[in-house]
């Protein structure tokens, strides 16, 4: 499988390339008050607002640095819709703010194994694989947002329409 590899303070993490819609250069993000600190705000992508998750803020408690290698990675929130509505709901885009997101790597899925440490506060951290450079940990996009944050970012019905 192909993965986009990025770093958080020198440690490597990977996103399944099949979950990635686009990798964009760093662009201005409009802040959105009233959300958790790791929600950086929104970007305009093809005329529509897309929420931005600052992964360094979520994982490390510090905002992403403005580096030449910092990217906005558009993914689809696979955990957004549930039940009968899921079959008819359009995929919801989410942008991830990632540092050192400049290379891909092929890793066989069977090389990944559980790390032996439960991470209930970071459900999005998946299994690890080892290569010549050390460990790389699989980040599970569908697990990034909990139900409360998903409801803030993707209200149903949209908050600007009001309740029926």
Beta strands, then each sheet from edge to edge (+ up, - down):
strand 1: 2-8
strand 2: 11-16
strand 3: 20-25
strand 4: 39-45
strand 5: 48-54
strand 6: 71-76
strand 7: 93-98
strand 8: 103-106
strand 9: 125-131
strand 10: 134-139
sheet 1: 8+ 1- 2+ 10+ 9-
sheet 2: 3+ 6- 7+ 5+ 4-
end
